Amino acid sequence: LDQMLMEGGKGDGMYKDLFRDILMSQCEQHMALKQLGTNFVSTVTRLMELLLEYRCIKQEENRDNQMSCIVNLLEFYHDHKREEMFIRHLKKLYELHMECENWAEAAFTLEKQAKMLRWTEEILSQKLEHKKYPQCKIHRDLKISLFVEMIDLFDKGQMWEQALEHSKDLAIQYEEELVDFYEMAKLRTQ
């Protein structure tokens, strides 16, 4: 649906309303589908509203409105446990914050992605990969890269408490898990 409405440019408000009206009436007349069907139609209709709103706003130059639409989509995908779409839009939000030089907000966006990663040698799934860090193939490597960037962005955004907190978390990894004193020294000089 995301691809059809966003990249394909298909559908509009009338299509959404027609979709809702036809399927709602069919589900309400069916005993077995009444509750599940109407919940499904309501959910898909809400997603279509959010995607159509974002598609419309995306054509404007106002980055703040685009960010607001993405946040609405993130909330929807989070609530409906659609991790792949959540990550995809989280990356879009990060890119917008970077374009607008919203350093602290970009860092907070990276923090959300970093929270989805583990400090392990587990291979990254394709959805978790980050195009800025193609060399990172395991959770720990990407998480470290994101932490390093977050620290730098928090510093640029003058949120030094956040930068310090993430530096401490990264220092623990370097000291206790990886025993990498060279990286630890680099971190301490930041």
Disulfide bonds with the S-S distance in Angstrom:
none
